Amino acid sequence: MSHVFGFLPKAKQEVITEFGLDKAYVNDKKDFIKDLLAFKDQLYSRKFTPEEINGIVIFVRGEQPKADQGKNVNPQDEPYGRNVGWKIHLRVKPINYMYVYLWLKFNCVHGWKHLAGGDPGEKDFTIYTGSYDNTAKLAKQIKQEIEDKIEEPRKNMLYEEITVFGIISLRFNCPPYYKGVGVFHPSGYGWLGIPTLSGRVGEMLWNKGFKRDFEKRRRYWIKIFVEESIKRLLLIFNDSAKRRFLLGTNDVVLKVIENNLKILPD
């Protein structure tokens, strides 16, 4: 865990008190700013980096991150095309935005964003992890270090994405075209983390009979969509390196999807 997070798990007031900032924080903004400089000096003497110090100061001030803040996607996480790969969605209460923002800033080596197209209260943070193995590794770290700052996914995300550890949602974004043909729906969305074939999306949107049937037999149709889409993805990711990128080691993704299909609510 990063150096800075020896402090951030504490309540803001505990940090303020520990560094003698409580009186100035409450009574006088100018004195508080002056004391923040002394606060920085104390942190420098404890060998915090300037970036970590600024993170702690931001946290103490009670600031919130602005939408669209975050890192660019790392090229090494997108070896098969731009925005092709796994992504993590985190649902976070606004009160915990800055905490999660700073945790990602100091701990996440992958590209990520805060909102900027993500849905507030559902996809507050998006992390572009690329391979499934990267995704699994980071998901485990999130579970271990900041689980108490993450909320459970909303009900509709149980269908759209794979949920791991009960709090972290994942989905795969596929190449928009395969051999010049748009095989998958351009939005990239699907079921249980797997993008849906274009024809199936059209069927769901325009066929009224199918819509009625879908409400009655949701589990069956999701299963069909996912199986069809995985077969097509395996044609695209058809060598050992690409297959590992998609499924991880030991085809763990298929096992997770299979388990989710068994527990989907009726």
C-alpha positions in Angstrom: 0.0 0.0 0.0 1.2 3.5 -0.8 2.9 5.6 1.8 0.1 8.1 1.8 -2.5 5.6 2.9 -1.1 5.2 6.3 -3.0 8.4 7.0 -6.0 8.4 4.8 -7.8 5.5 6.5 -8.1 7.8 9.5 -11.0 10.2 9.7 -10.1 13.7 8.3 -10.4 15.1 11.8 -7.9 12.6 13.2 -5.4 13.7 10.6 -6.0 17.4 11.4 -5.6 16.7 15.1 -2.5 14.6 14.7 -0.7 17.5 13.0 -2.0 20.2 15.3 -4.3 21.8 12.7 -7.6 21.5 14.5 -7.8 25.0 16.0 -6.8 26.8 12.7 -9.0 24.6 10.6 -12.1 25.5 12.7 -11.4 29.2 13.4 -9.2 31.0 10.8 -8.7 30.1 7.1 -5.5 32.1 6.8 -4.0 30.5 9.9 -5.1 27.1 8.5 -3.3 27.7 5.2 -0.2 28.8 7.1 -0.4 25.7 9.3 -0.8 23.6 6.2 2.7 24.7 5.2 4.1 23.5 8.5 2.0 20.3 8.0 3.8 19.8 4.7 7.2 20.4 6.3 6.4 17.6 8.8 5.5 15.3 6.0 8.6 16.1 4.1 10.6 15.2 7.2 8.9 11.8 7.2 10.0 11.2 3.6 6.6 11.6 1.9 6.8 12.5 -1.8 5.5 15.9 -2.9 2.7 14.1 -4.8 1.7 12.2 -1.6 1.8 15.4 0.5 -0.5 17.2 -2.0 -2.9 14.3 -1.8 -3.0 14.4 2.0 -3.5 18.2 1.9 -6.4 17.8 -0.6 -8.0 15.2 1.7 -7.6 17.4 4.8 -9.2 20.3 3.0 -12.2 18.2 2.2 -12.0 18.8 -1.5 -13.8 16.6 -4.1 -12.3 15.4 -7.4 -13.8 16.9 -10.6 -15.4 14.7 -13.2 -13.0 13.7 -16.0 -10.0 13.6 -13.8 -7.7 10.5 -14.2 -5.0 8.9 -16.2 -4.8 8.0 -19.8 -5.0 4.4 -20.8 -1.6 2.7 -20.9 -0.7 1.5 -24.4 0.6 -1.8 -23.0 -3.0 -2.5 -21.7 -4.4 -2.2 -25.2 -2.3 -4.5 -27.4 -5.2 -5.5 -29.6 -6.7 -2.1 -30.3 -7.9 1.1 -28.6 -10.4 0.5 -25.8 -10.2 -3.2 -26.4 -10.1 -5.2 -23.2 -11.5 -5.5 -19.7 -12.7 -2.6 -17.6 -13.6 -2.3 -13.9 -16.6 -0.2 -12.7 -16.7 1.0 -9.1 -19.9 2.4 -7.5 -18.8 4.9 -4.8 -20.8 7.3 -2.6 -19.9 10.9 -3.2 -18.5 11.2 0.3 -15.9 8.6 -0.6 -15.0 10.0 -4.1 -11.8 11.8 -3.0 -10.6 8.8 -1.0 -11.0 6.4 -4.0 -9.6 9.0 -6.4 -6.5 9.3 -4.3 -6.2 5.6 -3.8 -6.3 5.1 -7.6 -3.8 8.0 -8.1 -1.2 6.4 -5.9 -1.9 2.7 -6.4 -3.3 2.1 -9.9 -0.9 1.6 -12.8 -3.7 1.4 -15.3 -5.7 4.1 -17.1 -8.8 5.2 -15.2 -11.4 8.0 -15.1 -13.8 9.5 -12.6 -17.3 9.9 -14.2 -16.7 11.6 -17.6 -19.4 9.5 -19.2 -19.7 7.1 -16.4 -23.1 7.1 -14.6 -23.1 8.7 -11.1 -24.2 6.3 -8.5 -23.4 3.3 -10.7 -20.1 3.7 -12.6 -18.4 6.5 -10.6 -14.9 5.2 -11.5 -13.9 3.2 -14.6 -10.5 1.5 -14.7 -9.1 0.2 -18.1 -7.2 -2.9 -17.0 -6.8 -4.6 -20.4 -6.2 -8.3 -19.8 -8.4 -10.4 -17.5 -5.3 -11.3 -15.3 -4.6 -7.6 -14.8 -8.3 -7.1 -13.9 -8.4 -10.0 -11.4 -5.2 -8.8 -9.7 -6.5 -5.2 -9.3 -9.9 -6.4 -8.2 -8.3 -8.4 -5.4 -6.3 -5.4 -4.3 -9.4 -3.2 -4.3 -11.2 -5.8 -2.2 -8.3 -6.0 0.3 -7.6 -2.3 0.7 -10.7 -0.2 0.0 -13.7 -2.5 0.2 -15.4 -0.3 2.8 -15.4 2.6 0.4 -17.1 0.7 -2.5 -20.8 0.1 -2.8 -22.5 -3.0 -4.2 -23.5 -2.8 -7.9 -27.1 -1.8 -8.8 -29.4 -4.6 -9.9 -29.2 -4.0 -13.6 -25.4 -4.4 -13.5 -25.9 -7.9 -12.3 -27.0 -8.6 -15.9 -24.8 -6.3 -17.8 -21.5 -7.2 -16.1 -19.7 -9.9 -14.2 -19.6 -9.1 -10.5 -16.6 -10.3 -8.4 -16.2 -10.1 -4.6 -19.8 -8.8 -4.5 -18.7 -5.2 -5.1 -16.7 -4.9 -8.3 -18.2 -5.0 -11.8 -16.3 -6.0 -14.9 -17.0 -6.1 -18.6 -15.0 -6.7 -21.8 -14.9 -4.2 -24.6 -14.3 -6.0 -27.9 -12.9 -4.8 -31.3 -15.7 -2.9 -33.1 -15.0 -4.8 -36.4 -13.8 -8.2 -37.3 -12.5 -8.7 -40.8 -14.2 -5.5 -41.8 -17.6 -6.5 -40.4 -19.3 -5.0 -37.3 -19.9 -8.2 -35.4 -20.7 -6.8 -32.0 -23.0 -4.0 -31.0 -21.1 -0.7 -31.3 -21.9 0.2 -27.7 -19.9 -2.7 -26.4 -22.6 -3.6 -23.9 -24.0 -7.0 -23.4 -24.6 -9.6 -20.7 -22.4 -10.8 -17.9 -19.5 -8.7 -19.1 -19.6 -10.1 -22.6 -20.6 -7.8 -25.6 -23.7 -8.8 -27.5 -23.7 -9.7 -31.2 -25.3 -6.9 -33.3 -28.1 -9.1 -34.6 -29.2 -10.0 -31.1 -29.4 -6.4 -30.0 -31.5 -5.6 -33.0 -33.8 -8.5 -32.2 -34.2 -7.3 -28.6 -34.9 -3.7 -29.6 -37.3 -4.2 -32.5 -39.1 -7.6 -32.1 -42.1 -7.1 -29.9 -42.7 -10.8 -29.5 -39.2 -11.3 -28.4 -39.5 -8.5 -25.9 -42.5 -10.1 -24.2 -40.7 -13.5 -24.3 -37.5 -11.9 -22.9 -39.4 -10.7 -19.8 -40.7 -14.2 -19.1 -37.5 -16.1 -20.0 -34.7 -13.7 -19.2 -32.3 -16.3 -17.9 -32.6 -18.4 -21.1 -32.0 -15.5 -23.4 -29.0 -14.1 -21.5 -27.5 -17.6 -21.6 -27.9 -17.8 -25.4 -26.5 -14.3 -25.9 -23.4 -15.0 -23.8 -22.7 -18.4 -25.3 -23.0 -17.0 -28.9 -20.8 -14.0 -28.1 -18.1 -16.0 -26.4 -17.9 -18.4 -29.4 -17.4 -15.4 -31.7 -14.9 -13.7 -29.4 -12.9 -16.9 -29.3 -12.7 -16.8 -33.1 -11.3 -13.3 -32.9 -9.0 -14.0 -30.0 -7.8 -17.2 -31.5 -4.2 -17.7 -30.5 -2.8 -18.5 -27.0 -1.8 -14.9 -26.1 -5.1 -13.4 -27.2 -7.1 -16.1 -25.5 -5.2 -15.5 -22.2 -5.9 -11.8 -22.6 -9.6 -12.4 -22.9 -10.1 -15.3 -20.4 -7.1 -15.1 -18.1 -5.3 -18.2 -17.0 -7.3 -21.4 -16.6 -10.4 -19.9 -18.5 -11.5 -18.3 -15.2 -13.9 -16.0 -17.0 -16.0 -18.8 -18.4 -16.3 -20.2 -14.9 -17.3 -16.9 -13.4 -19.9 -16.4 -16.2 -21.3 -20.0 -15.7 -21.7 -19.3 -11.9 -23.4 -16.0 -12.6 -25.9 -17.7 -15.0 -26.9 -20.1 -12.2 -27.6 -17.3 -9.7 -29.3 -14.7 -11.9 -32.6 -13.6 -10.3 -35.7 -14.6 -12.2 
